[in-house]
Amino acid sequence: MILLILTIVTGLVFWALRLMDRAIENQEFSLMLAGFLVASSAAAIVGIYFLMSDYITFINHAGTTFDGYYDSALMGSDFPAWIESID
């Protein structure tokens, strides 16, 4: 997965540099703006990758914490302990 993202980001950066080089040669603002937007999208992909990796780690740790809680709440029966104490 990291190799695919690295390839995409490298391609976007290369494309942005080509657009900006053409913008300097032709004195066109629109190509410079397009290059900036492509470079910004490459940076956003990297930022989202790091944010999502932290989020996935958080979700995995939270899931293992709650699995132990549900196992202890059943206490060997099909119903949680608070339902059995109502009877």
N, C-alpha and C positions, 0 to 999 in steps of 0.2 A: 504494500500500500504506500509506504513511504517513497519507494522508487517511482511509482506512478506520479505521485504528487510532485516529487522533485523534477521529474521530466516535464510535467506541465508547466511548472513555475519557471524552469529554465527556458522553455520555449516562449513563454510570454515575455520574459525579460529580453530575450534576443529579438523578438518582434518589436518590442517597445524601443529598443535601441536603434533598430533599422528605421522605424518611423521617425524618430527624433533626428537621425542623421539626414534623412531626406528632407525633413522640415528645415534644417539649417541650410542645406544646399539650395532649396527652392524658395526660401524665405516665406514659408507658409505657416501661419499660426494654427490652422486646423490640424495639420499633421503633428505638430508639437503637442496639442491638446489630446489627440488620439493616443500618442505615445505615453503621455502622462496617465491617461485613463487605463491603458493596458498595464503599465507598471503598477498602478494602484490596485488593480485586480489581482496581480501576482502577489502583492504584499497582503492583500485581504485573504487569499487562499492560505498563505502561511499562518496568518493570525488565527483563522478559523481552525486550522489543523491543530494548533497548540491548545486552543480553548476546548475543542472537542476531546482531545486526549485527556485533559484534566477532568472533564465532565464524565467521561466513560470510566475513569479510575474511581471517581467519587461514587458513581452509581454501583459499581461492582463492590466496593467496600460497604456501602449502605445495604445492599442486598444480602450480604453474608451476615451482617449484624441482625437484621430482622428475621433471617431464617432460624437463628438460635432462639429468638423470642417466641416464635410460633411453635417450635418444638416443645419448649418448656411450658407453654400455656395449655397444651393439650393434656399433659400429665397421664399419658397412656390410655386415654379414652377418646371417643369420637367427638366429644364436646369440650369446649374450653372450661376451665375450672370455675369461672364465675357463673356459668349456666347451671352447673351441678349444685352450687351452693344455694340457688334460688329454691330448689325443691325442698 
